[in-house]
Amino acid sequence: MFMKNEYLSVKDAAALLGVTPLTIRNWDSRGRLTAYRHPINNYRMFKKSDVEAILADFKPREKRSKSGLRKLSVAYEDEVS
């Protein structure tokens, strides 16, 4: 059922999106990202296509740190407004 190249673990999805694994779990509980459970170990698995769709919705934005240096960060499209 779970093809290795079609599904991502929480850690892999987080790395691809540049967020923490906790953020991925929160998005799952809020319904922004659908998790599928592995039939043997019950771990959360995410369709690679779903994660890539969220990645396409990210918009780059510039932030300044306390030191005044510019940092590039991303914001989820729904959170920008």
Backbone hydrogen bonds, N-H to C=O, Kabsch-Sander energy under -0.5 kcal/mol:
donor,donor_aa,acceptor,acceptor_aa,energy
3,M,1,M,-0.9
6,E,3,M,-1.3
7,Y,3,M,-1.3
8,L,46,F,-2.9
10,V,44,R,-0.5
13,A,9,S,-2.7
14,A,10,V,-2.4
15,A,11,K,-2.1
16,L,12,D,-2.2
17,L,13,A,-2.0
18,G,14,A,-1.5
19,V,14,A,-2.0
24,I,20,T,-1.6
25,R,21,P,-2.2
26,N,22,L,-2.4
27,W,23,T,-2.7
28,D,24,I,-1.8
29,S,25,R,-2.3
30,R,26,N,-2.0
31,G,27,W,-0.6
31,G,28,D,-0.9
32,R,27,W,-2.0
33,L,27,W,-1.4
35,A,33,L,-0.5
36,Y,45,M,-3.3
38,H,43,Y,-2.5
42,N,38,H,-2.0
45,M,36,Y,-2.7
46,F,8,L,-2.7
47,K,34,T,-0.5
48,K,6,E,-3.0
51,V,47,K,-1.9
52,E,48,K,-2.4
53,A,49,S,-1.7
54,I,50,D,-1.7
55,L,51,V,-2.2
56,A,52,E,-1.8
57,D,53,A,-0.8
57,D,54,I,-0.8
58,F,54,I,-0.7
58,F,55,L,-0.9
59,K,75,A,-1.9
61,R,73,S,-2.7
63,K,71,K,-3.1
65,S,69,L,-3.0
68,G,65,S,-1.9
71,K,63,K,-4.0
73,S,61,R,-2.7
73,S,71,K,-0.6
75,A,59,K,-1.8
77,E,57,D,-0.5
79,E,76,Y,-1.8
80,V,76,Y,-0.8
80,V,77,E,-0.7
81,S,77,E,-0.6
